[in-house]
């Protein structure tokens, strides 16, 4: 780990005395650290933004901004708060050390300092910094993994739409929101006409292509805040936010027409000469006040669409 630290670490040295800068650079370069420098507090802040060093050796007594001010500014910054800072000072008073600690300094070294002591303190803080960076990376990786698992838990594996469980959860949430806002909400359930015939004739891989194609039609023809889900098998569901019967009818008929006109392979072999869907729609509040009432009403209307010849939307 020491070799990794030496090869990968960048140190910012801040001092307004050229000989001090040269001395510290010589010590640090000799063991392999990359060194950048600044000659006052203002330049130090600019260099931090530009270089994002792994550690800062910061002189206390400087023009424009002293070391305490620079340290406090960096420790208050979201992207710089975890950069370790060693304050280098000729002051050895307890009051000055307390002031440095309050500003956020991680360590102190007093002039004149011993080379070996300086390098030991630098190595110690760099080890902590690199361990912190590794921990941050692991936390970020875990967060990404958690998000992926969450997405898998609420997504249908074949179509990429939300699954039935998520549909039910969101329907409850959106229905509660509609009640509070005294708004409308529409639920649609749609089914692929004669899908078993298509599967039996052309095989499940071809049927899966149909399912994914219809899912894409749904996904791209509702608003971003609406919801499309795979309800199960060849059935899909929609939750249309703040949408009354007229609005739901426009969306439903548009989707029905898009499916009817889509160039599905082998569509001419279907019993009605094309691949189509039937849909039932229920509206809050006129068709029901709770999720089960709305879903049951949409399901009954879907059944009526099937019984009435298919390729239909039933809204009432």
HELIX and SHEET records of a PDB file:
HELIX    1   1 UNK A    2  UNK A    8  1                                   7    
HELIX    2   2 UNK A   18  UNK A   30  1                                  13    
HELIX    3   3 UNK A   41  UNK A   51  1                                  11    
HELIX    4   4 UNK A   67  UNK A   76  1                                  10    
HELIX    5   5 UNK A   94  UNK A  103  1                                  10    
HELIX    6   6 UNK A  115  UNK A  154  1                                  40    
HELIX    7   7 UNK A  164  UNK A  181  1                                  18    
HELIX    8   8 UNK A  195  UNK A  202  1                                   8    
HELIX    9   9 UNK A  204  UNK A  220  1                                  17    
HELIX   10  10 UNK A  245  UNK A  261  1                                  17    
HELIX   11  11 UNK A  267  UNK A  269  5                                   3    
HELIX   12  12 UNK A  291  UNK A  307  1                                  17    
SHEET    1   A 5 UNK A  34  UNK A  38  0                                        
SHEET    2   A 5 UNK A  10  UNK A  14  1                                        
SHEET    3   A 5 UNK A  55  UNK A  59  1                                        
SHEET    4   A 5 UNK A  84  UNK A  89  1                                        
SHEET    5   A 5 UNK A 107  UNK A 110  1                                        
SHEET    1   B 5 UNK A 227  UNK A 232  0                                        
SHEET    2   B 5 UNK A 235  UNK A 241 -1                                        
SHEET    3   B 5 UNK A 185  UNK A 192 -1                                        
SHEET    4   B 5 UNK A 277  UNK A 284 -1                                        
SHEET    5   B 5 UNK A 313  UNK A 314  1                                        
END                                                                             
